[in-house]
Amino acid sequence: MGEIRWIRTGILESSCNFNFNNFPYDKQTCSLKLKLSNEYRDYLNLISIDNKINFTHYDDNNQWNLGNYHLDEKEKNNIVYKFNIKRIPKYYEINIIFPIFVIASLCVWNTFIPITLG
């Protein structure tokens, strides 16, 4: 029996369920599960060598900050990483929250203007 290392590079896209209770100041935890299909499980072992992910080609997102991550589960042919991400609320503060506050303030101040002024 021998050992072959196949270091595969590629682009992974994933999605996860979100909890919007603290929107837009929310923090989320997402999982990324890597596993072998059933037909190869008897012939291959999927293992993580150093528990790290290479982020050299990671593109920053203007809505999320990538926090820490860790290897959550390491079973035979299953590797699960958990990622903590935090939303950047500035877009929502400038484009949604601030205009609503200004319009609501104008509505309140409008009640103090006498009708005779025009």
C-alpha positions in Angstrom: 0.0 0.0 0.0 1.3 3.4 -0.9 0.5 7.1 -0.5 -0.3 9.6 -3.2 -0.8 13.3 -2.5 -3.1 15.1 -4.9 -3.3 18.8 -4.0 -6.2 20.1 -6.0 -6.8 23.8 -6.4 -10.1 25.3 -7.5 -12.8 27.7 -6.7 -15.4 26.7 -4.2 -18.7 28.4 -3.9 -21.0 27.7 -1.0 -24.1 29.0 0.7 -25.5 28.7 4.2 -28.7 29.5 6.1 -28.7 32.9 7.8 -30.2 34.2 11.0 -31.5 37.7 10.4 -32.5 38.6 14.0 -29.7 41.2 14.4 -29.7 42.5 10.8 -27.7 44.5 9.7 -25.4 43.9 12.7 -25.4 40.2 12.4 -22.7 37.5 12.7 -23.1 34.2 11.0 -21.4 30.8 11.2 -21.3 28.7 8.1 -20.0 25.2 7.4 -18.1 23.9 4.4 -18.2 20.1 4.2 -15.8 18.4 1.9 -16.4 14.7 1.3 -15.9 11.9 -1.2 -18.7 10.4 -3.2 -19.8 6.9 -2.2 -18.1 5.2 -5.2 -14.6 6.3 -4.1 -14.9 5.8 -0.4 -13.4 2.3 -0.4 -10.3 3.4 -2.5 -9.5 6.9 -1.2 -9.0 8.7 2.1 -9.7 12.4 2.3 -7.6 14.0 5.0 -6.5 17.6 5.9 -2.8 17.9 6.2 -2.3 21.1 8.2 -5.9 22.2 9.0 -5.3 25.5 7.2 -6.9 27.0 4.1 -4.9 28.9 1.5 -6.5 32.4 1.1 -4.0 33.8 -1.4 -6.8 34.1 -4.1 -9.5 35.1 -1.7 -11.5 38.2 -2.9 -12.7 40.5 -0.1 -16.4 41.1 0.0 -17.8 44.6 0.5 -20.7 43.2 2.6 -18.9 40.7 4.8 -15.8 40.3 6.8 -14.3 36.8 7.1 -13.5 36.1 10.7 -11.8 33.0 12.0 -12.3 29.5 10.9 -11.5 26.1 12.3 -11.6 22.5 11.5 -14.8 21.3 13.1 -15.1 17.7 12.2 -12.5 15.3 10.9 -13.8 11.9 10.1 -12.8 9.4 7.5 -13.5 10.9 4.1 -15.3 14.0 5.7 -13.7 17.3 6.5 -15.9 20.1 7.9 -14.7 23.7 8.3 -16.7 26.3 10.2 -16.4 29.9 9.2 -17.4 33.0 11.2 -18.4 36.0 9.1 -19.6 39.4 10.2 -21.8 41.7 8.1 -20.4 45.2 7.3 -23.4 47.4 8.1 -22.2 50.7 6.6 -24.2 50.2 3.3 -27.4 49.6 5.2 -26.8 52.5 7.6 -26.2 55.0 4.7 -28.8 53.8 2.2 -31.6 52.5 4.4 -31.5 53.5 8.1 -30.3 57.1 7.7 -32.9 58.1 5.0 -35.7 56.5 7.1 -34.6 58.5 10.1 -34.5 61.8 8.1 -38.0 61.2 6.6 -39.4 60.3 10.0 -37.9 63.4 11.5 -39.3 65.6 8.8 -42.8 64.1 9.4 -42.5 64.9 13.1 -41.3 68.5 12.5 -44.0 69.0 9.9 -46.6 68.9 12.7 -45.1 72.0 14.3 -45.4 74.2 11.1 -48.5 76.4 11.2 -51.0 75.9 8.4 -51.0 79.7 7.8 -47.4 79.6 6.6 -48.4 77.9 3.5 
